[in-house]
Amino acid sequence: MDHWWQADDWRRTVGVPVAVLIGTVVLGAVIGNQLGVDAGSGSTPSASSRLEPLAPGTLEVLADATPGELDDPLAIGSKNSGIAVLATSEPDSVATKEGQRRAPDGGSLVVFKVGDWGCEDQPCKPWTSLKPKLQADDLVKDLPTKGDTFVVAVPAGTSQLRLVVDDAGYRQSVSLLDDDPGSKNITLLAQKDPTKKLSLNKALRLDEHTDIQFQSPDGGLVDQFVRDATVDYAQRHFFYGDLRPSSPGKAFLVVSAAYSYPGKTQRYAFSASEVRFRAPDGTSYPPSGEPAAGSSLLTFEIPGSITSGSLVFGGNTSKTAANGVPYTSTVSSAKVSLKF
């Protein structure tokens, strides 16, 4: 009898924890069944998977959303207005006016905020004047003009999601999935304050040598002269009057520079062969042509991404004297640095 009771105590000692364990497993299975957890697979879906999805292609305002701010806005600048994507995020779900919603099956949610950007002809109009559109592959929708923060339900399999602007003859876009700008974007106007005038008022004294002699006021013959030059300002443009650069990646650099001779009041424009713009990589860009009659403005076509460089003076110019004799003028070298 003593042995029997010892065995029974052993059964009771082991049996109670086993019963508790079995009960716990059964309870867990019931709870898991209620929550939609597959007890056999061991996987637990996220809370957002139990939400209703936004219909693929939905685009609507999210007034209270706060997507992550971008260090470098994705900007589009045009002639009279500009727009930039200032913040983006890809949440699991969003609070819409119909309630909390998740991404479409196989797709994603992209939340983004836009704002005004610079333009060529200031003061710039609001970004809404550009009538931007959102394009997800072949799906195109107008961006709402109310609010500035939006959500788009990106359909499954979408490879491109872009904010698109058609304005002033240029179709420009930025990607909301990466930082890839469109191939026709205006490089210059994507920068901050791209057309700000750089006031220089830089005075230069240049030596000039001619291969023929001229009569000086005192009756002597001279072939050495001094030019008192001034570089007034430099300014970059894309929409420059009726002119346009050869591609959206180019820009015009307009420089106001002129010179006079000591004791003379008349000012002269520099010849195109006497000035060039040198980029930081050493590439030199000549003026696009001679200054217009009565003007001292030189125009250079340069890459729109360039924000610094130098005006380099010096070179040879073929000229004709008042008596019809041709000659060559050689101007000494000088440099003026530019940083926009």
PyMOL commands that set and color helices and strands:
alter all, ss='L'
color gray80, all
select helices_A, chain A and resi 2-35+47-50+127-130+188-190+272-274
alter helices_A, ss='H'
color red, helices_A
select strands_A, chain A and resi 59-61+68-77+82-89+93-96+99-102+108-116+133-136+139-142+149-154+161-167+170-175+198-215+221-237+250-260+268-269+275-278+284-285+297-303+308-320+326-339
alter strands_A, ss='S'
color yellow, strands_A
deselect
rebuild
show_as cartoon
